[in-house]
Amino acid sequence: MDLRLSARVLLVLCVTWSVNGGNILVWYTEGSHWINMKPVLNTLIDRGHQVTVLVPSSSLFMNTSEPSRFRYEPFNVDVSMEAMEEFMNKFLEFSMYEMDHMSYLQMYIRVAELMGTDIQYSLKVLDGVLKSETLMKKLKEGNYDLLLSDPIYPGSDLVADILGIPLVYSLRF
C-alpha cells in the first residue's frame, strides 16, 4: 500500500513539473481597466503562463519601459498622445465637474459626443493592429493559446477570430 501511494505521489509530481503554461496575448486597455488587469496577468505568470500585452503608441497608462514580468508588444497608432490626454481630461472634467449641473438631455448629448470620440480612437487602435503586416505576422507566428481582453475596448473579438484563438473577457470593478 505504501509503495503504491509513493509511486502515485512521484507520478503526480513528475507530471506537474513537466506542465507548461499557455501563451497568452492580452488586448490593450487603459486607466483603471489596466490597473485591474495587471494582478490577473501577474497571477497567470505565477502559474507558468507566458503573457504578451499589445500596447498602442498612444497609451497613457501602459509604460513599455517599466520593469515587468510580461512582454510588451508595442504598435503604432494614428492618434497622438496629446489627443488621448485631451480626451481623457475632457472625460474626467465632464464626469467630475460638469455632469452634476446638466439636465438629462444635456448629459445624454455630452456622453454621446464623448463616446463617439472614444469609438473613433478605438477604431484607430484596431487599424494599428490589423493594418500592420509586420505585427499581424508576428502575432500569427506567436502561437498564442488565447486572447485575454477587457470588454470595454472593442476589437479583441476580431483579432482573436483572425488568429483562430479563443477570446476570454476579464472585467473587474
N, C-alpha and C positions, 0 to 999 in steps of 0.2 A: 504493500500500500504506500509506504513512504517513498519507495523507488519510483512508482508511477506518478505521485504528486511532484516529486523533484523533477522528473522528466517533463511534465506538463509546464511547470513553472519555467524551466530552462527554455522550452519551446516558445512560450509566450514572450519571454524576454528577447530571444533571438529575433522573433518576428517584429516586435515593436522597435528594435534597434534598426532594422533594415527598412522601415517605412519612411518614404519621402513625402514631404508635404507637397501641396499643389502649387502651381504657378498662377498667381492671381494678378489680374490687371484691374486697376482702380480708375474709374472715371473721375475727372476733376470735380472739385467742389470748392466752395468759398465760405468765408466767415464762420459762423457758429457751426455750420454743417461740416466744415473741415475740422474744427476743434473736436466735434463729436466723433468724427471718423477716425482720428489718429489713435485713440485707445483700442478700437476694433482692429486696426492694422497691426498695432504692436502685439496684440493677443494672437493674431494669426501668425505673426513671425515667431512668437514664443512656441507655437505649436508646430513649427517646422515648415511653414509656407514661405515661398518667395513672393514678395509684393513689389509691383511696379505701379507707380502713380503717374498718370498723364497730367501735365502741368502746362497751361497756356501761358504765353509770354506776357499776358496782361493780368496775371494772377496777383491779387493784392495780399493774400494770406499764405500762399504756399511758397516757401523760400527754398529753391533748389540748392542753395549753397550752405544751408544749415546742416549740421551733422544729423544723420538719420539712419535708421535701421532698414528702411526700404529704399528702393531705387526710384529716382525721378526720371521721367521721360518727357523733357520739355518739347514744346512745339510752338510755332509762330501763329499768331492770330492777328487779323486785320482790325484790331481795336487797341487803342493806345492805353497805357497805364493811367494817363491823365483822364481820359474819358471814363474809365472804370471808377476812378476815385471820385470824379464829379457825380456820376450816377449814384454811387454809394452815399455820398454826402447828401444828395437830394432826397434819397430814400429815407435816410436817418432823420433828416430835418423834418420831412413830412410826418413820419411816424411818431417822432418825439415832440414836435412843437406845433405843427400846423393842423393835424387831424382833429384835435380837440375843439378847434374853433371853426370847423366846417360843417355844413349841412351834409346829410347823407348823399345827396346828389353831387355836391362838390367833391366829397371823398371818393365816390364811385368814379367820377371823371378823372380825378388825380391818380387813383390806383390804376385805372385803365391806361393812362399815359405812361406811368412808371413800368407797368408790366409789358407794354408794347416795346419800350426801350430794352427791357431785360430780355425779351424774346429775340429781338434783333441781335443783341450781343451773344446770346446763346447759340443762335444760328451761325454767327461768325466763328464761334469756337468750334462748332461741329464742322464747318467748312475747313477750319485749320487742320482738323484731323483727317477728314475724308479726302480732301484735295491735295494732301501731301503724299505723293507717291512713295517717298523715302520712309515716312512714318508708317504708312499702311503696310509696306513691305516688311518693315521691322516688326510690326505687330503680328502680322501673319506668320512670320518665322519664329515668333516668341513662344509658340506652343503653349498658350495660356489655357488653363483649365476652366476659368470663369471670369466674368467681368463683374466687379462689385461697384455699385453706384448708389448715390443718394438720389432719390427720385425727383428732387426739386430742380435738378438741372437736366434738361432734355438732351437726347441724342445717344445715350448709352445703349438703348434698345437696338437702334440701327447698327451701331458699331458691333455689338455682340452678335447680331444676326449676320453681318458681313464676315466676321471672324469665325462664325459657326460654333460659338461657345455659349453656355448658359449665362443668364443675367440674374444677379442676386441684388435686390434692393435692401439698403440698410438706412433707416431713418430713425433718429433718436431726438426726442425733445427734452 
